[in-house]
Amino acid sequence: MTTSTLTIDLDALAGNWRALDAASDAGVETSAVVKANGYGLDAGRVARTLARAGARKFCVAVAEEAAAIRQALGPGPEIYVFSGHGRGDTDMIHDLQLTPMLNSIDQMLRHVEALPGHGFGVQLDTGMNRLGMEPAEWAALRDIALGQNIQLIMSHLACADEPEHPMNAQQLQVFNDLTQGCDIPRSLSATGGILLGPEYHFDVTRPGIGLYGGFPFSDAQPVAYLSLPVIQIRDVAPGETVGYGNTWTAARPSRIATVSAGYADGLHRIMAPRTQVYANGVPCPLVGRISMDLITIDITELSEDPDELELLNAQQTVDDLANNAGTIGYEILTALGGRYHRRYVSS
Ligand SMILES: *Cc1c(COP(=O)(O)O)cnc(C)c1O
């Protein structure tokens, strides 16, 4: 086989959800964020696995993403839509029984006119200035909203992966002020917020990246493993170069393996000089540029030619690749691309 294999450990995924669930009190409900196709790992598979682990609430970014989740889960589990109730969303919200998080007065009017009585949530902006009602909008709408079928009031933290950042306490204060006296379930925290402590938990938490094994949940088990088949191996003499732009020159007699995966598969070119690929635990440096479909690996140190090499494993995680590329694990995962053979394993 010459396609690379992305192996997704569903037991680790479920274990990460249970661990994040256990990080808050029993009265706090832990949802699961499955937007962006379950952070690139297949939203349907992810949602089914987490439903089996005990999740009853799921979150997506836009209503279209909910179709695969509803199909995987059937009726019952709640599906929150962060972008709210946009123009053209009404049929999906109705047919798929979604709970939109309303972000503005316009969305509120659209929702109660189009689907009177249909449950909704409200997203408040507490300082991130990205999505959600401004405090003044909320003040104008609050009594009306509380008289309708409102299910949840939420907001989102801008700096939760930096525990010492003063923005966390500031947003917490604003959220408490804005929701004072509302007898409605509240939600403030994604993965980072869960780790900030109980005053950030409220009634519902919304972890995403931690489920998939990423920072800032440092106790997470890795979920994604990437194995790349070797297509060709050659000997290169000292002074010869490898790849586009001749960026790597052999300093000694070298053995070079060409492996199937490239920047079209989410291996960003910028990660090349710092990234290793593993043969049974032995790190081998990636040399030369990353091409669209191929990378080249210096396997001179190996005693045997490998059939395949590992790019993501217990030694080199999504966060390591992110560091090598100057980005975050979220971007590595969601960029992994459609060309991999995705293999799901569970005990
Ligand atoms: C993406 C997202 C989450 C999940 O965040 P993680 O950092 O991945 O845990 C939660 N809430 C909102 C509003 C989001 O956009």
The ligand as an ORCA input file, in Angstrom:
! r2SCAN-3c Opt
* xyz 0 1
  C     -13.452     25.444     19.444
  C     -14.263     25.872     20.603
  C     -14.258     25.126     21.791
  C     -13.283     23.995     22.035
  O     -12.039     24.571     22.323
  P     -10.737     23.701     22.685
  O      -9.711     24.740     22.964
  O     -10.428     22.921     21.458
  O     -11.059     22.848     23.841
  C     -15.151     25.483     22.793
  N     -15.965     26.549     22.641
  C     -15.969     27.314     21.536
  C     -16.883     28.474     21.433
  C     -15.104     27.016     20.474
  O     -15.100     27.784     19.381
*
